[in-house]
């Protein structure tokens, strides 16, 4: 869990810095980020659900 929190904090810090110096972020649009989040959730769900599905 700690690496995720560090990553989130670093991303937020960079976002603040970009905003202060008025630089457009090179990150993909929000829609693409939501899609990546969904893919990550899906990848994590299968190993967690295998014992419940008897696979």
N, C-alpha and C positions, 0 to 999 in steps of 0.2 A: 504494500500500500504506500510505503514511503516514497518510492521512485515516482509514483503517480502524482503525489502531492508536490514533490520537488519540481516535476515537469510542469504541473499546473501553475505553480508559483513563478517559475522562470518565464513561462509564456505570458502570464499576466504582467510581469515586470517589463518584458520586452514590448508588450502592447502599450503600456503607459509611456515608455520611452519613445516609441514610434509616434504616439499621439502628441507628446510634448514637442518633438522636433518636426512634426507634420510630415511624416514619411508614410507613403502608402505601403501597407503590408504586402509582402510577396506571397502570403498564404492564399490558398484557394478560397473561393467564395463560401459563404456559410452553408449553402446547400450541399456542397461537396464534403464539407467537414461533418455534417450530419450523416451523410451516407457512409463515411468512414467510421463514424461512431457506431452506426447500425451494424456494419460488417464486423467490428470488434466484438460487439455484444453477441452477435450470432456465432462467432468463432468460439467464444467462451461458454456459450450455452450448451453446445453439443457435449463436451466432456462432463459438464455438470449434470446433464439429463440422462446420460447413458445408464447409470445404475438404476434410475427410476423406470427406464424403458426396457430394461433387461437386455441391453445390447452389449 
